[in-house]
Amino acid sequence: MKRLRLEFAEPGRVQVVEEPVPQPEALQVLVEVDYSAISPGTEMLVYRGQWPEELSRDSTIAALSGDFSYPVSYGYACVGRVIAVGEEVSDQWLDRRVYGFQPHQSHFCAEVDVLQPIPEDIDDHTALFLASMETGVNLLLDGCPLIGELVIVFGQGIIGLLTTALLARFPLAGLITVDSSANRRLASKQYGAVESYAPHDDDLMQAFGAVAGQGGKADLVYELSGNPDALSTALTLTRFSGRVIIGSWYGSKSVELNLGSFYHRGRVKLVSSQVSTLAPELTGRWDKARRLQLAWDMLRLIKPAGLISQTFSLGEASQAYELIDQSPEQTIQVIFDYRP
């Protein structure tokens, strides 16, 4: 057998490498991948050459450790089945469905403690959303939405939509979303948004924006669009002592903010949220295992498999990334199917 592995060869170009299937070491298992999901936020920074030069790939994920340089493998949403075990691993792992935080590839070896066994009542397509749902859970933990608050979410890609779906379970005064794609705005309403606006819709600012020298009407704003310009708009919609949770990672894109107007007197809080870690004030009660268990529970509740918009084979990877890069409004969640 041969392994197919996706590489980002250089900015704007991906390639599929064919190589021997790896064999598991004593404490490892070999997983044959059925599906993997593209993370359109982080992976497009890699595809476009917008990764900060000084930053490693991800030291919290074993398969992504090390410095960043092209050619590079990236990704962290693989679903497959264990087909072989190392000599010190129980045969009970054989044929078990697992989720792996692994780059796009047809086979991989990993120690069992970094794999997530997929519950029997969760199908493969739903399981693909585990990392995205974990991110959504982390965003809510960092944002601390309260009863009666007005919440606005910028960006209705997959992270934004799952965050909206989680927020819709809260007794909020209102849940408003913003996205340039009409398809995503429609999905946003289906997942619980009261109203959804295009970024430059005058009605958005008239309904929730600031008057001169005063804050806006939102208590809590999430910036999940990946667009630095959205952060400035988010600030203008936030009321006195409100919070802006920045879940977007801008990579090497620069961000310009007007912090000389209401932001300072309004005591507005800018909060960075990133799924690799938990906020220090939560770690006494929360750890990654608890957060992942909650993510599984929320996948059962929300059932996001309907958000899969396109399916490609790994050999069609160039078309997949070109579509996301050039026509993002046509996509929500793009996946690879490795099955024969």
LOTORKE-402534 format. One record per atom (N, C-alpha, C, O): x, y, z; residue in one letter. Coordinates in steps of 0.02 Angstrom, whole numbers, padded with zeros to 5 digits, always signed. Atoms other than C-alpha are relative to their C-alpha. Layout:
REM LOTORKE-402534
XYZa ...
***
This chain:
REM LOTORKE-402534
+00042-00060+00000m +00000+00000+00000m +00044+00062+00000m +00100+00062+00024m -00033-00065+00000k +00049+00180-00028k -00041+00050+00041k -00102+00047+00042k +00034-00055-00034r +00009+00331+00079r -00001+00061-00045r +00049+00077-00077r +00006-00064+00034l -00055+00489-00001l -00001+00055+00053l -00040+00052+00100l -00007-00053-00050r -00005+00646+00094r +00000+00068-00035r +00035+00077-00085r +00005-00066+00030l -00049+00826+00056l +00055+00045+00027l +00068+00046+00088l -00049-00050-00019e +00088+00958+00058e -00019+00067-00029e -00042+00073-00086e +00000-00068+00026f +00080+01145+00043f +00070+00013-00025f +00116+00025+00013f -00067-00002+00029a +00225+01156-00078a +00030+00069+00006a +00090+00076+00019a -00019-00070-00003e +00234+01346-00080e -00065+00040+00000e -00118+00012-00012e +00062-00039+00000p +00110+01490-00065p -00038-00008-00066p -00010+00003-00120p +00042+00006+00058g -00034+01457-00184g +00004-00067-00036g -00027-00075-00088g -00007+00065+00034r +00014+01277-00227r +00002-00057+00050r +00042-00056+00097r -00002+00062-00039v -00024+01108-00149v +00017-00057-00046v +00008-00054-00106v -00017+00060+00038q +00035+00938-00203q -00012-00062+00043q -00010-00058+00104q +00011+00063-00035v -00001+00757-00158v +00062-00043-00008v +00084-00057-00064v -00061+00041-00001v +00150+00652-00109v -00020-00073+00011v -00060-00088+00055v +00012+00072-00008e +00146+00462-00129e +00062-00031+00032e +00119-00020+00009e -00056+00029-00036e +00254+00364-00007e -00023-00064+00034e -00083-00077+00037e +00021+00062-00033p +00256+00197+00086p -00043+00014+00062p -00033+00065+00096p +00040-00006-00061v +00126+00173+00222v +00044-00011+00061v +00080-00061+00063v -00043+00010-00059p +00212+00196+00391p -00024-00060+00041p -00083-00079+00038p +00016+00056-00043q +00217+00052+00513q +00000+00023+00073q +00045+00061+00092q +00004-00025-00070p +00165+00078+00696p +00058-00026+00043p +00077-00084+00039p -00049+00020-00051e +00297+00077+00831e -00037-00035+00057e -00098-00044+00054e +00029+00043-00053a +00268-00022+00991a -00061+00030+00033a -00109-00005+00047a +00055-00033-00035l +00152+00107+01071l -00048+00036-00047l -00088+00077-00024l +00041-00035+00049q +00068+00164+00911q -00051-00046-00033q -00048-00107-00028q +00046+00036+00044v -00077+00115+00800v +00005+00032-00069v +00027+00089-00077v +00003-00026+00068l -00096+00135+00612l -00074+00013-00017l -00116-00032-00010l +00068-00020+00016v -00252+00229+00557v -00006+00009-00075v +00034+00044-00107v +00018-00012+00069e -00328+00220+00384e -00054+00053-00001e -00108+00043+00028e +00044-00058-00002v -00414+00387+00352v -00056-00008-00052v -00044-00027-00109v +00058-00001+00045d -00589+00396+00277d -00015+00071-00024d -00031+00082-00083d +00016-00069+00017y -00615+00584+00283y +00047+00047+00039y +00071+00029+00092y -00031-00054-00038s -00525+00743+00331s -00034+00066-00021s -00060+00072-00076s +00034-00064+00011a -00592+00921+00344a +00051+00057-00005a +00100+00059+00033a -00042-00059+00008i -00510+01082+00285i -00021+00053+00050i -00080+00068+00056i +00013-00058-00043s -00496+01220+00414s +00011+00063-00042s +00069+00083-00052s -00009-00055+00048p -00530+01370+00301p +00032+00062+00028p +00054+00105-00010p -00034-00057-00030g -00461+01496+00425g +00075-00010+00001g +00111+00024-00035g -00072+00011-00009t -00291+01429+00476t +00033-00025-00064t +00086-00002-00083t -00032+00030+00058e -00258+01325+00321e +00008+00050-00058e +00054+00045-00098e -00007-00049+00055m -00289+01471+00204m +00057+00048+00013m +00085+00076-00034m -00061-00039-00014l -00153+01569+00295l +00061-00037-00027l +00107-00006-00054l -00055+00040+00026v -00037+01425+00251v -00001+00002-00076v +00051+00011-00108v +00006+00002+00073y -00102+01416+00072y +00021+00066-00031y +00052+00067-00084y -00014-00066+00029r -00084+01604+00044r +00068+00027+00020r +00087+00082-00002r -00065-00026-00021g +00086+01621+00125g -00004+00054+00052g +00038+00099+00054g +00011-00052-00050q +00020+01725+00270q +00016-00024+00071q -00005+00007+00120q -00020+00026-00066w +00094+01622+00412w +00058+00043+00027w +00106+00055-00010w -00055-00040-00028p +00203+01728+00529p +00065-00041+00002p +00066-00097+00025p -00063+00036+00008e +00385+01680+00498e +00028-00026+00067e +00060-00078+00069e -00031+00018-00064e +00431+01674+00682e -00039-00052+00040e -00018-00073+00093e +00045+00044-00038l +00289+01556+00734l +00007-00072-00022l +00009-00086-00082l -00001+00071+00016s +00300+01366+00744s -00070-00021-00023s -00117+00019-00021s +00066+00022+00024r +00158+01260+00675r -00049-00005+00058r -00096+00035+00061r +00043+00004-00059d +00074+01205+00837d +00031-00048+00050d +00027-00109+00041d -00035+00042-00048s +00171+01142+00987s -00047-00042+00043s -00024-00088+00077s +00047+00038-00041t +00012+01078+01071t -00027-00062-00036t -00060-00103-00005t +00021+00058+00038i -00021+00950+00932i +00062-00036-00024i +00103-00008-00061i -00062+00037+00014a +00111+00814+00915a +00015-00003-00075a +00072+00004-00095a -00010+00007+00072a +00085+00794+00727a +00018+00065-00034a +00039+00065-00092a -00014-00066+00030l +00110+00981+00699l +00057+00035+00036l +00064+00096+00029l -00056-00032-00034s +00263+01012+00806s +00055+00019-00050s +00057-00007-00106s -00056-00020+00042g +00416+01096+00734g -00011+00068-00033g -00066+00095-00031g +00002-00066+00031d +00455+01255+00639d -00041-00003-00064d -00052-00056-00094d +00039-00006+00061f +00353+01317+00493f +00046+00018-00058f +00081+00068-00056f -00034-00016+00063s +00432+01310+00320s -00029-00044-00054s -00051-00100-00041s +00025+00038+00057y +00378+01254+00147y +00054-00048-00025y +00114-00031-00022y +00068+00028+00001p +00345+01119+00096p -00021-00022+00070p +00020-00043+00110p +00025+00014-00067v +00234+01087+00247v -00066-00037-00005v -00107-00023-00048v +00064+00034-00008s +00094+00968+00295s -00038+00034+00055s -00010+00053+00106s +00040-00034-00050y -00049+01045+00390y -00072-00027-00001y -00094-00057-00050y +00068+00024-00008g -00224+01004+00452g -00008-00033+00068g +00042-00053+00098g +00009+00031-00066y -00302+00935+00610y -00070-00029+00009y -00098-00026+00063y +00067+00028-00006a -00466+00848+00571a -00005-00062-00044a -00030-00058-00100a +00002+00063+00037c -00450+00666+00516c -00045-00050+00037c -00043-00056+00098c +00043+00053-00028v -00578+00527+00542v +00017-00064-00038v +00016-00065-00100v -00017+00063+00032g -00530+00347+00509g -00009-00059+00046g -00044-00055+00097g +00008+00063-00037r -00514+00170+00574r +00069-00031+00011r +00112-00029-00033r -00064+00032-00016v -00370+00079+00661v +00004-00067-00037v -00040-00109-00032v -00007+00062+00040i -00304-00058+00546i +00060-00042+00023i +00068-00098+00000i -00056+00039-00026a -00146-00112+00639a +00021+00032+00066a +00012+00092+00077a -00022-00025-00065v -00075-00097+00815v +00072-00021+00013v +00095-00072-00012v -00067+00017-00021g +00099-00094+00888g -00001-00057+00051g -00053-00074+00077g -00004+00060-00041e +00160-00239+00993e -00020+00011+00073e -00036-00036+00108e +00020-00014-00069e +00121-00151+01157e -00069+00032+00005e -00087+00059+00058e +00068-00028+00001v -00054-00093+01108v -00051-00057-00003v -00042-00105-00040v +00052+00052-00003s -00209-00196+01147s -00034-00008-00068s -00046+00041-00104s +00036+00013+00062d -00295-00280+01000d -00071+00029+00001d -00104+00031-00050d +00066-00031-00004q -00455-00198+01064q -00005+00064-00041q -00059+00088-00056q +00001-00060+00041w -00403-00045+00965w -00013-00015-00073w -00032+00030-00111w +00009+00018+00070l -00416-00139+00800l -00072+00014-00022l -00120-00003+00013l +00064-00016+00032d -00559-00078+00688d -00039+00054+00038d -00097+00066+00023d +00035-00054-00036r -00601+00063+00810r +00002+00064-00042r +00054+00083-00070r +00002-00066+00033r -00658+00227+00732r +00031+00052+00046r +00017+00054+00106r -00035-00049-00041v -00550+00371+00790v +00003+00067-00038v +00000+00070-00099v -00014-00067+00025y -00526+00558+00766y +00072+00016+00016y +00095+00006+00073y -00069-00018-00012g -00348+00618+00744g +00013+00073-00019g -00009+00097-00071g -00023-00068+00015f -00275+00794+00753f +00061-00006-00044f +00118+00002-00022f -00053+00018+00047q -00173+00755+00598q -00009+00039-00065q -00064+00059-00083q +00005-00030+00067p -00130+00835+00430p -00037-00046-00048p -00051-00104-00032p +00036+00038+00050h -00220+00777+00273h +00044-00055-00029h +00096-00041-00058h -00039+00057+00024q -00158+00602+00229q -00044-00062+00004q -00091-00065+00044q +00042+00060+00002s -00228+00430+00191s +00014-00048+00057s -00030-00087+00075s -00019+00043-00057h -00136+00342+00334h +00045+00039+00047h +00083+00083+00025h -00047-00029-00048f -00047+00395+00492f +00008-00046+00060f -00037-00086+00075f -00013+00036-00063c +00031+00319+00648c -00002+00050+00057c +00022+00106+00051c +00003-00043-00059a -00002+00390+00820a -00008-00042+00062a -00033-00098+00059a +00013+00033-00064e +00000+00342+01002e -00073+00009+00018e -00104+00060+00001e +00072+00001-00012v -00172+00302+01067v -00023+00057+00045v -00081+00078+00042v +00022-00052-00046d -00172+00438+01200d -00011+00067-00035d -00037+00113-00003d +00014-00062+00036v -00178+00574+01065v -00059-00008-00048v -00076+00038-00084v +00058+00012+00042l -00325+00495+00974l -00064+00007+00040l -00065-00004+00101l +00065-00006-00031q -00508+00525+01011q -00046-00055-00028q -00067-00051-00086q +00047+00050+00024p -00616+00368+00999p -00067+00032-00015p -00092+00072+00025p +00063-00030+00020i -00776+00414+00907i -00057-00039+00032i -00062-00099+00023i +00057+00035-00030p -00934+00374+01006p -00042-00035-00053p -00048-00011-00109p +00037+00041+00047e -01042+00241+00924e -00060+00038-00029e -00081+00024-00086e +00060-00035+00024d -01191+00360+00908d +00015+00062-00042d -00030+00100-00058d -00019-00058+00041i -01093+00490+00809i +00030-00025-00066i +00077-00064-00066i -00024+00022+00065d -01068+00465+00622d +00065+00036-00019d +00084+00085+00013d -00066-00026+00020d -00905+00501+00531d -00004+00074-00020d +00040+00113-00001d +00005-00070+00022h -00964+00664+00450h -00009+00048+00058h +00020+00102+00059h +00008-00042-00059t -01020+00734+00616t +00065+00004+00040t +00083+00057+00066t -00062+00002-00039a -00858+00679+00700a +00053+00047-00030a +00096+00071+00007a -00049-00044+00031l -00759+00783+00574l +00000+00070+00031l +00050+00106+00026l +00007-00067-00028f -00820+00940+00665f +00025+00005+00072f +00015+00056+00104f -00020-00001-00071l -00742+00894+00833l +00045+00059+00017l +00031+00095+00065l -00046-00055-00016a -00598+01020+00827a -00035+00067-00006a -00023+00112+00034a +00036-00063+00008s -00713+01158+00763s -00049+00011+00058s -00056+00067+00083s +00046-00007-00057m -00841+01122+00899m +00039+00014+00064m +00015+00053+00106m -00042-00015-00059e -00702+01121+01030e +00018+00073+00000e +00019+00105+00053e -00015-00071+00005t -00655+01294+00967t -00060+00041+00020t -00054+00091+00057t +00060-00035-00019g -00835+01351+00982g -00012-00001+00075g -00032+00049+00105g +00008+00006-00072v -00844+01286+01160v +00049+00047+00035v +00030+00081+00084v -00050-00044-00030n -00683+01379+01202n -00019+00073-00006n -00007+00113+00039n +00021-00069+00010l -00752+01540+01128l -00054+00020+00049l -00054+00077+00074l +00051-00017-00049l -00903+01531+01241l +00028+00003+00071l +00007+00044+00111l -00032-00003-00066l -00795+01493+01393l +00035+00066+00010l +00035+00095+00065l -00036-00064-00005d -00692+01648+01355d -00047+00060-00002d -00032+00111+00029d +00045-00057+00006g -00840+01759+01312g -00048+00008+00058g -00072+00063+00072g +00045-00001-00057c -00949+01713+01462c -00066+00037-00015c -00081+00086+00018c +00063-00033+00014p -01117+01761+01383p -00047-00004+00059p -00050-00055+00094p +00045-00005-00057l -01246+01816+01511l -00073+00006-00023l -00086+00028-00079l +00071-00006+00015i -01435+01810+01516i -00017+00073-00017i +00005+00119+00017i +00023-00067+00018g -01513+01958+01428g +00049+00042-00040g +00034+00100-00054g -00049-00039+00038e -01357+02012+01332e -00016-00002-00075e -00044-00050-00100e +00001-00003+00073l -01354+02066+01151l +00068-00021-00025l +00119+00008-00008l -00063+00029+00025v -01222+01964+01059v +00001+00005-00076v -00048-00010-00109v -00010-00005+00072i -01153+01995+00884i +00060-00043-00018i +00112-00040+00016i -00054+00044+00022v -01045+01868+00791v +00020+00020-00072v -00021+00013-00118v -00026-00015+00067f -00937+01926+00644f +00032-00064-00028f +00074-00095+00004f -00027+00059+00033g -00898+01785+00523g -00043-00060+00012g -00051-00082+00068g +00041+00060-00005q -01010+01637+00485q +00028-00055-00044q -00008-00091-00079q -00031+00061+00023g -00885+01514+00422g -00017-00055+00049g -00062-00047+00090g +00020+00057-00042i -00887+01347+00510i +00008+00016+00074i -00035-00004+00114i -00008-00017-00071i -00818+01415+00675i -00055+00049+00021i -00084+00041+00075i +00052-00047-00016g -00939+01561+00671g -00069-00031+00005g -00107-00015+00050g +00066+00033-00001l -01089+01451+00632l -00008-00044+00061l -00061-00045+00092l +00005+00043-00060l -01050+01327+00771l -00004+00043+00063l -00040+00025+00109l +00005-00045-00057t -01022+01471+00892t -00070+00029+00005t -00098+00035+00060t +00069-00025+00001t -01190+01544+00839t -00048-00053+00026t -00093-00037+00065t +00045+00054-00022a -01274+01376+00865a +00004-00011+00075a -00046-00026+00107a -00007+00007-00072l -01203+01364+01041l -00031+00060+00036l -00067+00051+00086l +00028-00060-00031l -01250+01544+01084l -00076+00000-00002l -00109+00027+00042l +00073+00002+00007a -01428+01511+01023a -00033-00039+00056a -00093-00034+00066a +00028+00038-00057r -01449+01395+01174r -00006+00044+00062r -00034+00022+00112r +00001-00044-00058f -01429+01544+01292f -00061+00047-00003f -00086+00062-00057f +00057-00047-00001p -01572+01660+01348p +00025+00072-00011p +00025+00113+00035p -00027-00065+00017l -01499+01811+01259l -00056+00049-00019l -00111+00028-00036l +00046-00050+00024a -01586+01975+01219a -00002+00000-00076a -00053+00018-00106a -00004+00004+00073g -01530+01951+01038g +00064-00031-00022g +00115-00024+00012g -00060+00032+00028l -01408+01854+00931l +00002+00020-00074l -00039-00001-00114l -00007-00030+00067i -01350+01946+00774i +00065-00025-00031i +00116-00031+00003i -00061+00023+00034t -01226+01883+00644t +00014+00044-00060t -00030+00078-00087t -00023-00041+00056v -01125+01967+00507v +00044-00042-00045v +00092-00073-00021v -00042+00036+00048d -01055+01887+00349d -00015+00026-00070d -00071+00047-00084d +00009-00025+00068s -01028+01936+00168s -00037-00049-00045s -00062-00030-00098s +00031+00052+00042s -01099+01771+00101s -00073-00008+00016s -00092-00018+00074s +00072+00009-00010a -01287+01759+00076a -00015-00072+00023a -00060-00082+00064a +00011+00069-00020n -01276+01569+00093n +00015-00010+00074n -00021-00045+00110n -00018+00007-00071r -01190+01584+00261r -00048+00038+00044r -00063+00017+00100r +00050-00037-00040r -01312+01715+00322r -00064-00041+00007r -00096-00040+00059r +00059+00044-00004l -01454+01595+00280l +00012-00057+00049l -00031-00071+00091l -00017+00053-00048a -01367+01453+00372a +00001+00026+00071a -00019-00009+00118a -00004-00031-00066s -01338+01571+00517s -00069+00005+00033s -00077-00010+00092s +00068-00004-00027k -01524+01600+00538k -00027-00070+00016k -00063-00079+00065k +00022+00069-00013q -01556+01413+00526q +00031-00028+00064q +00002-00072+00096q -00033+00024-00061y -01434+01388+00670y -00012+00045+00060y +00019+00036+00112y +00022-00035-00060g -01513+01516+00783g +00007+00075+00002g -00016+00106+00049g -00005-00073+00000a -01470+01695+00733a -00068+00032-00010a -00109+00008-00049a +00062-00037+00008v -01613+01818+00751v +00000+00038-00066v -00050+00041-00101v -00007-00038+00062e -01548+01923+00607e +00073-00005-00022e +00118-00013+00019e -00068+00004+00026s -01396+01918+00493s +00009+00054-00054s -00034+00063-00097s -00013-00057+00043y -01317+02065+00399y +00063-00010-00040y +00108-00047-00020y -00063-00006+00036a -01187+02094+00265a +00044+00051+00037a +00018+00096+00070a -00045-00044-00039p -01032+02184+00335p -00012+00074-00010p -00005+00113+00037p +00007-00071+00014h -01069+02351+00251h -00074+00021-00005h -00090+00072-00035h +00072-00016+00000d -01258+02348+00275d -00012+00059+00046d +00003+00056+00106d +00013-00059-00041d -01311+02521+00336d -00048-00016+00057d -00044+00016+00110d +00049+00018-00053d -01451+02439+00436d +00035-00028+00062d +00011-00020+00118d -00038+00027-00057l -01320+02353+00545l +00021+00057+00046l +00010+00053+00106l -00024-00055-00040m -01244+02516+00603m -00058+00041+00029m -00054+00063+00086m +00057-00037-00025q -01412+02603+00619q -00034-00035+00058q -00058-00003+00105q +00034+00038-00052a -01481+02463+00727a +00043-00009+00062a +00017-00008+00118a -00041+00020-00057f -01331+02426+00838f +00063+00043+00009f +00099+00033+00058f -00062-00037-00002g -01192+02552+00804g -00001+00058+00050g -00052+00073+00080g -00008-00054-00048a -01128+02695+00909a -00022+00066-00029a -00016+00079-00089a +00008-00070+00017v -01184+02874+00906v +00064+00034+00021v +00106+00005+00056v -00064-00035-00012a -01047+03006+00918a +00018+00001+00074a -00020+00023+00116a -00026-00002-00068g -00943+02983+01074g -00029-00051+00048g -00015-00049+00107g +00031+00050-00042q -01045+02837+01138q +00011-00069-00029q +00029-00076-00088q -00008+00068+00024g -01036+02651+01126g -00060-00024-00039g -00111+00010-00044g +00055+00031+00035g -01145+02536+01025g -00047-00035+00048g -00050-00018+00107g +00051+00033-00041k -01279+02418+01088k +00018-00071+00019k -00018-00102+00058k -00018+00070-00013a -01188+02250+01094a +00037-00006+00066a +00083+00032+00081a -00037+00016-00061d -01133+02178+01261d +00061-00042-00014d +00113-00035+00018d -00052+00048+00015l -01027+02043+01182l +00004-00007-00076l -00047-00020-00109l -00010+00007+00072v -00953+02037+01006v +00056-00051-00011v +00109-00047+00020v -00052+00048+00021y -00858+01891+00929y +00025+00020-00069y -00015+00031-00115y -00029-00013+00065e -00738+01928+00786e +00032-00065-00024e +00086-00084-00002e -00020+00066+00024l -00721+01764+00691l +00006-00002-00076l +00008-00055-00106l +00001-00003+00073s -00712+01824+00511s +00067-00010-00032s +00071-00029-00091s -00067+00002+00029g -00524+01823+00487g +00018+00064-00037g +00072+00069-00065g -00011-00063+00034n -00540+01999+00416n +00017+00054+00051n -00025+00071+00092n -00019-00050-00050p -00443+02131+00516p -00047+00060+00001p -00055+00091+00054p +00045-00058+00001d -00564+02267+00459d -00062-00011+00044d -00090+00037+00070d +00059+00015-00040a -00705+02178+00550a +00010+00018+00073a -00038+00033+00108a -00013-00014-00071l -00620+02209+00717l -00016+00073+00016l -00043+00088+00069l +00017-00070-00011s -00638+02398+00698s -00076+00009+00004s -00101+00045+00047s +00073-00004-00001t -00822+02378+00658t -00028-00030+00064t -00075-00003+00093t +00023+00031-00062a -00843+02262+00807a +00006+00048+00058a -00039+00051+00101a -00009-00048-00055l -00774+02397+00922l -00055+00053+00000l -00078+00074+00052l +00051-00053+00003t -00900+02525+00859t -00069-00024+00020t -00113+00016+00033t +00066+00028-00018l -01044+02407+00900l -00004-00018+00074l -00056-00040+00098l -00004+00024-00069t -00989+02375+01080t -00016+00055+00050t +00008+00112+00043t +00020-00049-00051r -01065+02463+01230r +00051+00006+00055r +00101-00029+00056r -00044-00011-00057f -00983+02526+01389f +00014-00065+00037f -00033-00102+00054f -00024+00059-00036s -00882+02388+01474s -00018-00066-00036s -00020-00119-00005s +00014+00060+00038g -00928+02267+01335g +00064-00038-00016g +00119-00014-00003g -00058+00042+00016r -00815+02127+01274r +00001-00016-00074r -00051-00029-00105r -00012+00023+00069v -00743+02090+01102v +00047-00059+00004v +00105-00052+00024v -00039+00061-00002i -00682+01912+01088i +00030-00012-00070i -00007-00020-00118i -00033+00007+00064i -00553+01892+00950i +00020-00073-00009i +00071-00096+00017i -00016+00070+00016g -00558+01713+00887g +00035-00006-00067g +00065-00058-00081g -00036+00001+00063s -00489+01759+00716s +00075-00001+00012s +00101+00029+00059s -00072-00005+00001w -00307+01727+00683w +00019+00033-00066w +00006+00005-00120w -00015-00038+00060y -00243+01857+00560y +00066-00017-00032y +00081+00007-00087y -00064+00017+00029g -00073+01780+00531g +00043+00061-00008g +00052+00100+00039g -00044-00057+00013s +00042+01908+00451s -00038+00062-00023s -00008+00113-00037s +00039-00058+00020k -00102+02023+00403k +00000+00052+00056k -00008+00036+00114k -00004-00054-00049s -00087+02192+00490s -00070+00022+00021s -00118+00016-00018s +00063-00023-00027v -00226+02263+00599v +00007+00072+00023v +00051+00088+00062v +00000-00070-00022e -00264+02448+00619e -00066+00013+00037e -00120+00000+00011e +00058-00013-00042l -00382+02500+00759l -00001+00073+00023l +00051+00103+00037l +00009-00067-00029n -00451+02667+00815n -00014-00009+00075n -00071-00019+00095n +00008+00008-00072l -00421+02655+01002l -00002+00068+00035l +00001+00071+00097l -00002-00066-00030g -00425+02843+01029g -00068+00030+00012g -00073+00086+00037g +00067-00028-00010s -00614+02866+01032s -00034-00033+00059s -00009-00030+00115s +00039+00027-00056f -00744+02774+01135f +00035-00058+00035f +00022-00070+00094f -00030+00059-00028y -00636+02620+01164y +00031+00013+00069y +00020-00025+00116y -00036-00013-00063h -00532+02700+01302h -00049+00019+00056h -00048-00012+00109h +00047-00020-00051r -00670+02790+01398r -00054-00052+00013r -00082-00056+00068r +00052+00050-00007g -00790+02649+01367g +00021-00064+00034g -00019-00109+00044g -00026+00059-00036r -00679+02522+01456r -00017-00065-00037r -00033-00116-00006r +00015+00059+00041v -00707+02400+01312v +00058-00050+00007v +00116-00031+00006v -00050+00052-00010k -00616+02235+01336k +00012-00037-00066k -00035-00061-00098k -00020+00042+00056l -00521+02152+01193l +00031-00064+00027l +00080-00061+00064l -00021+00064-00029v -00498+01967+01232v +00021-00048-00056v -00018-00060-00103v -00023+00050+00048s -00393+01843+01133s -00025-00069+00021s -00018-00088+00080s +00024+00068-00014s -00469+01669+01121s +00032-00048-00049s +00026-00039-00110s -00035+00048+00044q -00368+01523+01053q -00006-00069+00032q +00006-00077+00091q +00021+00065-00026v -00412+01339+01070v +00057-00041+00028v +00045-00091+00063v -00056+00041-00025s -00236+01275+01109s +00004-00001+00076s +00030-00048+00105s -00005-00004-00073t -00253+01331+01289t -00068+00022+00029t -00111+00047-00007t +00057-00024-00037l -00385+01369+01420l +00020+00061+00040l +00077+00067+00061l -00014-00058-00041a -00398+01533+01513a +00022-00022+00070a -00008-00069+00098a -00026+00021-00065p -00299+01521+01677p -00053-00005+00054p -00049-00050+00097p +00050+00003-00052e -00452+01558+01783e -00047-00060-00005e -00085-00074+00041e +00043+00058+00009l -00538+01403+01713l +00036-00066+00013l +00003-00117+00022l -00036+00064+00000t -00400+01274+01727t -00008-00039+00065t +00007-00098+00067t +00013+00037-00062g -00444+01230+01907g -00059-00047-00006g -00063-00097+00029g +00060+00041+00008r -00609+01158+01846r -00005-00032-00069r -00041-00081-00078r +00004+00024+00069w -00581+01129+01660w +00068-00024-00023w +00120+00004-00004w -00060+00021+00036d -00453+01031+01561d -00022-00019-00070d -00081-00017-00087d +00016+00015+00070k -00443+00977+01379k -00048-00058-00006k -00092-00058-00049k +00045+00058+00003a -00528+00810+01414a -00072+00020+00013a -00118-00003-00021a +00068-00022-00015r -00679+00895+01491r -00028+00042-00058r -00087+00035-00076r +00023-00042+00055r -00689+01021+01349r -00017-00043-00061r -00066-00030-00095r +00014+00045+00056l -00679+00882+01218l -00064-00040+00012l -00102-00052-00035l +00061+00036-00014q -00815+00784+01305q -00061+00044-00012q -00112+00021-00038q +00055-00047+00013l -00926+00937+01300l -00009+00011-00075l -00065+00018-00098l +00005-00008+00072a -00885+00958+01116a -00037-00059-00032a -00078-00049-00076a +00037+00058+00025w -00945+00780+01082w -00075+00008+00015w -00117-00005-00027w +00071-00010-00019d -01106+00819+01177d -00033+00052-00045d -00091+00043-00065d +00029-00053+00041m -01133+00978+01076m -00007-00023-00074m -00053-00001-00108m +00008+00028+00066l -01104+00883+00913l -00065-00041-00004l -00100-00039-00054l +00063+00038-00002r -01246+00767+00963r -00060+00046-00003r -00110+00031-00035r +00056-00047-00005l -01357+00916+00998l -00010+00039-00065l -00066+00047-00088l +00004-00046+00056i -01317+01025+00847i -00001-00036-00068i -00030-00011-00116i +00000+00040+00062k -01285+00891+00714k +00022+00041-00061k -00020+00055-00105k -00022-00047+00051p -01178+00999+00598p +00019-00031-00068p +00043+00005-00111p -00022+00031+00063a -01148+00872+00457a -00031+00033-00061a -00002+00031-00115a +00031-00034+00056g -01269+00970+00348g +00038+00061-00024g +00022+00089-00076g -00041-00057+00020l -01139+01110+00342l +00055-00019-00049l +00092+00024-00074l -00049+00021+00051i -01028+01005+00227i -00026+00023-00068i -00079+00002-00090i +00023-00030+00062s -01039+01102+00065s +00031-00031-00062s -00002-00033-00115s -00033+00032+00057q -00914+01013-00050q +00043-00058+00025q +00072-00055+00080q -00043+00057-00014t -00823+00846-00052t +00046-00012-00059t +00023-00016-00116t -00050+00013+00052f -00662+00815-00150f +00040-00062+00019f +00044-00081+00077f -00052+00049-00014s -00540+00672-00167s +00065+00039+00015s +00070+00098-00001s -00062-00034-00015l -00364+00711-00107l +00036+00021-00065l +00071+00071-00067l -00029-00018+00064g -00309+00711-00289g -00028+00064-00029g +00002+00094-00074g +00031-00062+00023e -00425+00859-00315e +00014+00058+00048e -00021+00108+00047e -00014-00050-00051a -00345+00960-00175a +00011+00069-00028a -00010+00119+00002a -00012-00066+00029s -00289+01100-00290s -00065+00037-00014s -00071+00096-00001s +00065-00031+00013q -00469+01131-00345q -00034+00021+00064q -00067+00073+00067q +00032-00016-00063a -00528+01126-00165a +00026+00065+00029a -00013+00108+00050a -00029-00060-00030y -00407+01260-00104y -00011+00061-00044y -00021+00116-00019y +00015-00056+00045e -00433+01367-00258e -00071+00024+00009e -00084+00085+00008e +00069-00019-00012l -00620+01364-00227l -00007+00041+00064l -00039+00093+00064l +00004-00036-00063i -00601+01418-00046i +00034+00068-00006i +00010+00118+00022i -00038-00061+00007d -00473+01550-00094d -00036+00052-00043d -00038+00111-00026d +00028-00046+00049q -00565+01626-00242q -00075+00010+00006q -00101+00062-00013q +00074-00004-00005s -00749+01591-00204s -00023-00023+00068s -00063-00070+00072s +00017+00025-00067p -00765+01574-00015p -00075+00002+00015p -00100-00036+00056p +00072-00006-00012e -00948+01627-00022e -00037-00063-00022e -00095-00073-00002e +00032+00061+00023q -00986+01461-00108q +00012-00059+00047q -00017-00112+00037q -00020+00055-00044t -00914+01356+00033t -00020+00014+00072t -00028+00071+00093t +00004-00004-00073i -00945+01320+00216i +00051-00048+00029i +00101-00026+00058i -00050+00049-00022q -00857+01157+00259q +00017-00045-00059q -00026-00080-00085q -00025+00041+00055v -00752+01073+00125v +00039-00059+00031v +00079-00050+00076v -00034+00059-00028i -00692+00894+00157i +00032-00040-00056i +00015-00033-00115i -00030+00050+00045f -00584+00760+00076f -00028-00068+00017f -00036-00085+00075f +00023+00069-00007d -00650+00584+00049d +00054-00046-00027d +00070-00042-00087d -00055+00044+00020y -00513+00451+00044y -00022-00070-00019y +00018-00110-00041y +00024+00067+00013r -00622+00299+00019r +00006-00018-00074r -00001+00026-00117r -00006+00020+00071p -00597+00197-00142p -00065+00016-00038p -00069+00002-00098p 
***
